[in-house]
Each structure stands twice: as C-alpha cells, then as structure tokens.
Amino acid sequence: MSVIENLNPKSVWKHFDEIRKIPHCSKHEEKIRDYIINFAKDNKLKLKIDKTGNVVISKFASKGMENKPTVVLQGHMDMVCEKNSDIEHDFSKDPIKLKIKDDILTADGTTLGADNGIGLAISLAILEDKTLKNGPIEALFTVDEETGLTGAFAMESDMLTGKILLNLDSEDFGVITVGCAGGGDSKIKLPLKTQTIAGDLESLHIKISGLRGGHSGVDAHEQRGNAIKILARILWKASQNHEFYLADIKGGDKHNAIPREAYAKISIGKTGKASFKSCLITEEKDILEEIKPIDPNLKIEIENIEKLNKKLDKNSQISLLNLLHSLPHGIDKMSYDIPDLVETSTNLATVSLDKNNALIGLSSRSSIMSALQDFRDRIRATASLSGAKITEETPYPGWKPNLNSNLLALSKKIFKEMYGEEPKVEAIHAGLECGIIGEKFPGMDMISIGPTIKYPHSPEEQVYISTIDKFYKYVLKLLEDI
C-alpha cells in the first residue's frame, strides 16, 4: 500500500502515485508521455502531439459554460533525477520511494519529482473529472523543461487556441508568479595533455560531500556551497606550496542543480603527503566556517587508492585549477526594482575530464537580457585566458511581469475570498516556460502557481501535503470563474 493512497484529493494523489513509478528523467519522457496519451484515449479526450513530443489534451466545456474562454493548464513531463551517492537507485526503472513525516512528503535519498509531477497530476485529475464546472480546457504537457526548455522552444504554433494560461510549475502556495528570469548555458572545453607517472608516488581520492545542493535559480539567494568550487579552491590553495599530480576531477550532474558532491584523484610523494592533507583539511575548515549557517554538513574525505598511472602535465594542471578557481558561481547582482530578487547569477554546474579535455558547464540567469549576455561574455573572457574554447546555447527569454493582467486581478480576488489573505505577487530567479510560450502565442495572459515544494532538484526535495488540497481547490475555482 502506498503511503499516499489515502491522501486528499484522492484523484490527484492517485495520478502522482502512478507518475512516481514511471521513469521520466529529462530527455527520457517516452514512458510518461505514453501514460498521458493512454489516459486521453481511455477518457475519450481530444489529443494533439507535435514532433518534439509535446502533448495537448482538450476537454470540452461543461454544460452552460460553453461561452467561457479556453484556459490552458500547463506543466512539464520531465523531472530532475538526482540521488545521494550512497543510495542504490536506477532512475531508468526504479519507482521513487516515498516517505511521510507529519505534513511533509519526501523521497528516500533521491529527488521526489513533485516538480512537476504534482502539476501533471492536477491537470490529469481535472481532465478526467466530469462533475467540474469549467469552460474549454487545453492541458499542455511539455518535454525536457529542466535541461533547456526544449519542448516549449520547439512547440508548434497550432498546438494551442487558448489565450489564458495557468502554469502549474511554481513552488509556493499563496504566491502568484508573474515574471521569471531568462537564461543560457555555456560549455567550456579546455585542452589537456597527460603524462605517464614516474617515481615512487602514492595516490589519493579526495571527495567533497555533505552539501545541500538545490535549484540553481530558486535557491540562488541562499548562496549554498558548490562542491566544484570548494574542491577547486582547496586544490588551488594546496598547489601554491605542494607538488602533487592531478589525474582526474569530476563534479555536478545537472546544469540547473547546485553541485553537492565532487572528487579528484591525485598522486603525491610520500614525504609531502601529510603536509598536503593538512593543507586540504585546514582550508576545508575555513570554508565550513564561511558557509556553516546555510551548509553545515560540508565534509572532505581523503582516502588512499590504487596507484595511478597517468597525470595531467604541469601546464594543463595549472590551467585547469586556475580556470576552475576563477570561474564565477552564484549571485552577480540583485534587482534594483524588486526587493530581495536575484537579478543575475550563474551556476558552475559540472566538470569532468575526457581523454584530451576538461569539460565544464555553467548555467547563467538574469531578468535583464543585456545583463545575461554581459555575464556570459565575462565567462567567455575568463575561459579564453586559459586557452579554452567555449560554446553558448541560445538563451531563453525571461517573462516580463504584467501587473495590469486581468487574470492576475481575478486570481488575487479568488485567493482572498477562499483563504482570507492577500496572495503575494512575485517574479522569480528561475526559468519558466511562460516566457517562451508568451513569445510563441502573443497576447497570452499568464500566471504561474503551485503548492509548496521545497528544495527541488536535490534529494532534499519535499512537498507540503496540506497545500495540495488547497491548491487543487484554488485551481478549480479559477477554472469556474474565469
């Protein structure tokens, strides 16, 4: 028996229980798409599928509501698949294991997939309920939102007719989101040369772990620790007074997740080993003091490993450590217009080595496109100093707030009537598909709303159970009154 089987609203939790059993990591949405398509066929609902794999399911208006405007319910099919390194879990086949404590639903050492599984489940529950009062509905399910908003970018122009959109991908109940940051990824390739190791050396595995990670946009303001930056810092520091030989370095996994873990493999002479380890531990203690209020569980592990046969040559090692230590991560600017809103930031997201190169990925965000481009230009300039090559993904647009929106006014009014308080109206420092959809379908009146989900994109991800029922009833009332 599932731990969520008896939660309310039953129809929403029923679908979420099915969704968490279906593999749907970004770029691997085939099985969740099949579930949605079969749902439409079973319920005899009109179905559209474009060549990218986006799905639209249409539901006719209930009796007496035929003259209502068409409302688009929108969410994405993919989830960020992250797990702790000590957890055995295969996202390609294993169901997400659920745990409940008080009002909080989490997974067992993995991401939960509430982002955006809850939004999908709510849309499906609405589509199948024949007792609701609603005008015409188009439910849009997009692919690959998390790794580049691919589905929204490639959506075909005949997929939607509605001009009112409820994006169900926000993560704070009682907050109406009306704007978001744009963003773009940068990929750095630094050429490296390797050599065979000679001499009587010992080899070490150095691991940074215990960090919280999280969503590189939503959690940017907290300035959580980045495992890649911490590892680069302690190795750079050690390189100033110790001779060691770097053979491998790896950290991060997703462009929009703050790296929680990173490791390096090095070789060092026996006489310098103790001093080298002491240097690393001292620097790690200093860093912990700096980030302890937000990331108190940082730890470094240094273990002996089987002797390594290869190392980077001296110039390659210097170039790589200089580059990783100097590349930016975190907040660049706060907004001048909106209090406490991060305007521009970047996430140093991934690093790994192949046979001949270091591969480094960064994801930058800004609510001002010129500031975004300037930040990416600075990353390009930094990379060029190390002789690296850089490629840049096409940036996705932000979503400019429209505080005179009719949908926003109605949404605020309904929330106040239902829950006795004014909702907050905010812009966020994360990417939402609304900006792209708004460009593709001019005149679309949009808001983004959701239940309370904390720490998405990390194994800490959790959803507040009591907000699901409230949020579902709020969406139903919106559909009735629009």
C-alpha positions in Angstrom: 0.0 0.0 0.0 1.4 3.4 -1.0 1.9 5.9 1.8 -0.1 8.5 -0.2 -3.0 6.2 -1.1 -5.4 7.8 1.4 -4.4 11.4 1.0 -6.8 14.1 -0.4 -7.7 15.0 -3.1 -7.6 11.3 -4.0 -7.7 11.8 -7.8 -4.6 14.0 -7.7 -2.6 11.6 -5.4 -3.7 8.6 -7.5 -2.1 10.1 -10.6 1.0 11.2 -8.7 1.4 7.7 -7.3 1.4 6.4 -10.9 3.8 9.2 -12.1 6.4 8.4 -9.4 6.6 4.8 -10.7 7.2 5.8 -14.3 10.8 6.8 -15.4 10.8 10.3 -16.7 14.2 12.0 -16.3 14.8 14.9 -18.7 15.1 13.7 -22.3 13.6 10.3 -21.4 9.9 11.2 -21.2 8.7 8.4 -23.5 7.0 6.3 -20.8 5.3 9.2 -19.0 4.2 10.5 -22.4 2.7 7.1 -23.2 0.9 7.2 -19.8 -0.6 10.7 -20.7 -1.6 9.6 -24.2 -3.3 6.4 -23.0 -5.1 8.5 -20.3 -6.5 10.7 -23.1 -7.6 7.8 -25.2 -9.2 6.0 -22.2 -11.1 9.2 -21.3 -12.1 9.8 -25.0 -10.4 13.3 -25.0 -9.1 15.1 -28.0 -5.3 14.7 -28.4 -2.5 16.6 -30.2 1.1 15.5 -30.3 3.8 17.5 -32.0 7.1 16.2 -33.5 9.0 17.2 -30.4 6.8 15.1 -28.2 4.7 17.8 -26.5 1.1 16.8 -25.8 -2.1 18.8 -25.6 -5.3 17.2 -24.3 -8.5 19.1 -24.8 -11.6 18.9 -22.6 -15.0 20.3 -23.7 -16.8 22.8 -21.5 -19.3 21.6 -19.0 -23.0 22.4 -19.6 -23.7 26.1 -19.5 -20.0 27.0 -19.6 -19.6 26.8 -23.4 -19.1 30.5 -23.9 -16.2 30.7 -21.3 -12.8 31.4 -22.8 -10.4 28.5 -23.2 -8.0 28.0 -20.4 -4.6 26.4 -20.9 -3.3 24.3 -18.0 0.5 23.8 -18.4 3.2 21.6 -16.9 6.3 19.7 -17.9 6.7 15.9 -18.1 10.4 15.6 -17.1 12.0 15.6 -13.7 15.5 16.3 -12.4 17.0 12.9 -11.4 19.4 13.4 -8.6 20.4 11.0 -5.8 22.8 10.8 -2.9 25.9 8.7 -3.8 25.2 6.2 -1.0 21.7 5.4 -2.4 21.1 2.5 -4.8 18.5 3.7 -7.3 18.2 3.4 -11.0 16.0 6.2 -12.4 15.6 4.3 -15.7 13.5 1.6 -13.9 13.0 2.1 -10.2 10.0 3.8 -8.7 10.6 6.8 -6.4 10.4 5.6 -2.8 8.2 7.8 -0.7 8.3 8.8 2.9 5.9 10.9 5.0 6.7 12.8 8.2 3.9 15.0 9.6 2.9 17.2 6.7 5.9 16.6 4.5 6.3 14.1 1.7 9.8 13.3 0.6 11.7 10.6 -1.3 14.3 8.2 0.1 17.6 9.8 -0.9 16.5 10.9 -4.4 14.6 13.8 -5.9 10.9 13.4 -5.4 9.6 14.5 -8.8 6.9 16.8 -7.2 8.5 19.3 -9.7 6.5 19.0 -11.9 4.7 15.7 -11.1 2.2 17.4 -8.9 1.3 19.8 -11.7 0.8 16.9 -14.1 -1.3 15.0 -11.6 -3.6 18.1 -11.0 -4.1 18.5 -14.8 -5.0 14.8 -15.2 -7.4 14.9 -12.3 -9.2 17.9 -13.8 -9.4 16.4 -17.2 -11.0 13.2 -16.0 -13.5 14.7 -13.6 -16.9 15.0 -15.3 -18.5 16.8 -12.3 -16.5 20.0 -12.6 -17.8 23.4 -13.7 -15.3 24.6 -16.4 -15.1 26.2 -19.7 -13.0 24.7 -22.5 -9.6 23.4 -21.3 -6.4 22.7 -23.1 -3.8 20.8 -21.0 -0.3 21.2 -22.3 2.4 18.8 -21.3 5.9 19.8 -22.5 9.1 17.7 -22.7 12.6 18.5 -21.4 11.9 21.6 -19.5 14.6 21.0 -16.9 17.6 20.8 -19.3 16.8 23.6 -21.7 13.1 24.3 -22.1 13.4 22.2 -25.3 9.7 21.4 -25.6 8.5 24.9 -25.2 11.1 26.2 -27.7 10.1 23.7 -30.3 6.3 23.8 -29.7 4.3 24.1 -32.9 2.1 27.2 -33.4 -1.1 25.2 -33.9 -0.9 23.4 -30.6 -2.9 25.9 -28.6 -6.0 28.1 -29.1 -6.5 29.4 -25.6 -5.3 32.9 -24.5 -5.3 32.3 -20.8 -2.6 30.1 -19.2 -2.2 28.7 -15.7 1.3 27.4 -15.4 1.3 24.8 -12.6 5.1 24.8 -12.0 5.6 27.2 -9.1 6.5 26.1 -5.7 5.0 28.4 -3.0 1.3 28.2 -2.2 -0.1 31.7 -1.7 2.4 33.2 -4.2 1.4 34.2 -7.7 4.3 34.3 -10.0 4.1 36.9 -12.8 7.7 37.0 -14.2 10.9 34.9 -14.4 14.5 35.1 -15.4 15.8 34.2 -18.8 19.0 32.2 -19.1 21.5 30.3 -21.1 24.2 27.7 -20.8 27.9 27.9 -21.5 30.1 24.9 -22.3 33.9 25.2 -21.9 36.4 22.7 -23.4 39.9 23.1 -22.1 42.6 21.1 -24.0 44.7 18.9 -21.7 47.8 16.8 -22.0 48.6 13.8 -19.9 51.8 12.0 -19.0 52.8 8.7 -17.5 53.6 8.8 -13.9 57.1 8.0 -12.9 58.6 7.6 -9.4 57.5 6.2 -6.1 54.3 8.1 -5.5 51.1 7.4 -3.6 47.6 8.1 -4.9 44.7 9.7 -3.1 40.9 10.1 -3.7 39.6 13.5 -2.4 35.9 13.8 -2.1 33.7 16.8 -1.2 30.2 15.9 0.0 27.5 16.8 2.6 26.3 19.9 0.8 22.6 20.6 0.3 22.7 21.4 -3.4 19.4 22.6 -4.7 17.9 24.5 -7.6 20.4 26.9 -9.1 17.7 29.6 -9.6 15.2 29.1 -6.8 17.9 28.6 -4.2 20.4 31.1 -5.6 19.7 33.7 -3.0 20.7 31.3 -0.2 24.3 31.1 -1.5 24.7 27.4 -0.8 28.0 25.7 -1.1 29.2 24.5 -4.5 31.2 21.2 -4.3 33.1 22.0 -7.5 34.1 25.5 -6.4 35.2 24.2 -2.9 37.2 21.3 -4.4 38.9 23.7 -6.9 39.7 26.2 -4.1 41.3 23.7 -1.8 43.4 22.1 -4.7 44.4 25.5 -5.9 45.4 26.5 -2.4 47.4 23.3 -2.0 49.1 23.8 -5.3 50.8 27.0 -4.2 53.1 25.2 -1.7 52.8 21.5 -2.5 53.8 19.4 -5.5 51.1 16.9 -6.5 49.8 15.5 -9.8 46.2 15.7 -10.7 44.8 12.8 -12.7 41.0 13.2 -12.6 38.3 15.6 -11.3 34.6 15.3 -11.5 31.6 17.1 -10.0 28.0 18.0 -10.6 25.4 16.4 -12.8 22.7 18.8 -14.0 23.0 22.3 -15.4 20.3 23.6 -13.0 21.3 21.8 -9.8 23.9 23.2 -7.5 26.7 20.6 -7.3 26.5 18.7 -4.0 29.5 16.4 -4.5 32.8 16.4 -6.3 36.0 14.4 -6.3 39.6 14.5 -7.5 42.3 11.8 -7.9 45.9 12.9 -7.3 49.4 11.4 -6.9 51.9 12.7 -4.4 55.3 11.8 -2.9 55.3 10.1 0.4 57.2 12.8 2.2 54.8 15.6 1.1 51.6 13.6 1.7 51.0 14.5 5.4 51.5 18.3 4.8 49.3 18.2 1.7 46.4 16.5 3.6 46.8 19.0 6.4 46.5 21.9 3.9 43.3 20.5 2.5 41.8 19.9 5.9 42.7 23.4 7.1 41.2 25.0 4.0 38.0 22.9 4.3 37.6 24.1 7.9 37.9 27.7 6.8 35.3 27.2 4.1 33.0 25.5 6.5 33.1 28.5 8.8 32.2 30.7 5.9 29.1 28.6 4.8 28.1 26.9 8.1 24.9 28.9 8.5 23.5 27.6 5.2 25.5 24.4 4.6 26.7 23.0 8.0 27.4 19.4 6.8 30.3 20.0 4.4 32.9 17.3 4.7 36.1 16.2 3.0 37.2 12.6 2.7 40.8 11.7 1.7 41.5 8.0 1.0 44.4 6.0 -0.3 43.6 4.4 -3.7 45.4 2.1 -6.1 48.4 3.7 -7.7 47.5 5.9 -10.7 49.4 5.5 -14.0 48.5 8.9 -15.6 48.6 12.5 -14.6 48.0 15.9 -16.3 51.2 17.6 -17.4 52.2 20.7 -15.4 50.8 23.3 -17.6 47.5 21.5 -18.0 47.1 21.2 -14.3 47.9 24.8 -13.7 45.5 26.0 -16.4 42.6 23.8 -15.1 42.9 24.7 -11.5 43.2 28.4 -12.4 40.2 28.2 -14.6 38.0 26.4 -12.1 39.1 28.7 -9.2 38.4 31.8 -11.2 35.1 30.9 -13.0 32.1 32.7 -11.3 29.4 31.0 -9.3 26.4 32.4 -7.5 24.9 35.9 -7.4 26.3 38.6 -9.5 23.6 41.3 -9.0 20.4 41.8 -7.0 17.5 43.5 -8.7 17.2 47.3 -8.3 13.5 47.2 -8.9 12.2 44.2 -6.9 13.3 43.8 -3.3 15.2 40.6 -2.5 15.1 39.3 -6.1 18.3 38.0 -7.6 18.8 39.7 -10.9 21.8 37.9 -12.4 23.6 34.7 -11.3 25.4 31.7 -12.7 25.8 28.1 -11.6 29.2 26.4 -12.1 27.3 23.1 -12.7 29.6 20.4 -14.0 33.2 19.4 -14.5 34.7 16.2 -15.9 37.7 15.0 -17.9 37.7 13.0 -21.1 40.8 11.7 -22.9 42.0 15.1 -24.1 39.9 17.8 -22.5 38.3 19.2 -19.4 34.6 19.7 -19.9 33.0 22.5 -17.8 29.3 23.5 -17.8 27.8 26.7 -16.5 24.2 27.9 -16.5 23.5 31.7 -16.2 20.3 33.5 -15.4 19.1 37.1 -15.5 15.8 39.0 -15.6 17.6 41.5 -17.9 18.8 40.1 -21.2 21.7 42.6 -21.6 23.0 41.7 -18.1 22.7 38.0 -19.0 24.8 38.5 -22.1 27.4 40.5 -20.3 27.8 37.8 -17.7 28.2 35.2 -20.4 30.7 37.4 -22.1 32.7 37.6 -18.9 32.7 33.8 -18.6 33.9 33.6 -22.2 36.7 36.1 -21.4 37.8 34.1 -18.4 37.8 30.9 -20.4 39.9 32.5 -23.1 42.6 33.4 -20.7 43.2 29.7 -20.1 43.2 28.8 -23.8 39.8 27.1 -23.6 37.1 27.0 -26.2 33.5 27.9 -25.3 30.2 27.3 -26.9 27.0 29.0 -25.8 23.4 27.7 -26.0 20.8 30.0 -27.4 19.4 31.9 -24.4 15.8 31.5 -23.5 13.7 34.7 -22.8 12.5 35.9 -19.5 8.9 36.7 -18.7 8.2 40.4 -18.1 5.6 41.0 -15.3 2.2 42.4 -16.4 0.8 43.8 -13.2 -2.3 45.0 -15.1 -3.3 41.4 -16.1 -7.0 40.6 -15.8 -6.1 37.0 -14.9 -3.8 38.3 -12.1 -6.6 40.5 -10.7 -9.1 37.6 -10.7 -6.6 35.2 -9.1 -5.8 37.6 -6.3 -9.5 38.2 -5.7 -10.4 34.5 -5.6 -7.4 33.7 -3.3 -8.5 36.4 -0.8 -12.1 35.1 -0.8 -11.0 31.5 -0.3 -8.2 31.9 2.2 -8.8 35.2 3.9 -5.5 36.8 2.9 -3.8 38.5 0.0 -1.5 36.3 -2.0 2.0 37.5 -2.7 2.8 38.6 -6.3 6.4 37.9 -7.2 8.9 37.4 -10.0 11.4 34.6 -9.6 15.0 33.9 -10.5 14.3 30.7 -12.2 13.3 29.8 -15.7 9.7 29.1 -16.5 8.2 28.1 -19.9 5.8 31.1 -19.7 8.4 33.5 -21.3 8.8 31.2 -24.4 5.0 30.4 -24.6 4.2 34.1 -24.4 6.5 34.8 -27.3 5.1 32.0 -29.4 1.5 32.9 -28.6 1.2 36.7 -28.4 -1.5 38.1 -26.1 -1.4 35.1 -23.7 -2.5 36.2 -20.2 -0.5 34.1 -17.8 0.3 33.4 -14.2 2.3 30.6 -12.5 1.0 29.0 -9.3 1.6 25.8 -7.3 1.6 24.1 -4.0 4.6 24.4 -1.6 7.6 22.4 -2.8 10.9 22.9 -1.1 14.5 22.1 -2.3 13.6 20.9 -5.8 16.4 19.4 -7.9 18.0 17.8 -4.8 17.4 14.7 -2.7 16.0 17.1 -0.1 13.0 17.8 -2.3 9.8 17.9 -0.3 6.2 18.8 -0.8 3.8 20.1 1.9 0.9 17.7 1.7 -1.8 20.1 3.1 -1.1 22.6 0.3 -2.1 20.1 -2.4 -5.8 20.1 -1.5 -5.9 23.9 -1.1 -4.1 24.4 -4.3 -6.4 22.0 -6.2 -9.5 23.7 -5.0 -8.0 27.1 -5.9 -7.4 25.9 -9.5 -10.9 24.5 -9.7 -12.3 27.9 -8.6 -10.2 29.7 -11.1 -11.5 27.5 -13.9 -15.1 28.1 -12.8 -14.8 31.9 -12.5 -12.5 32.8 -15.4 
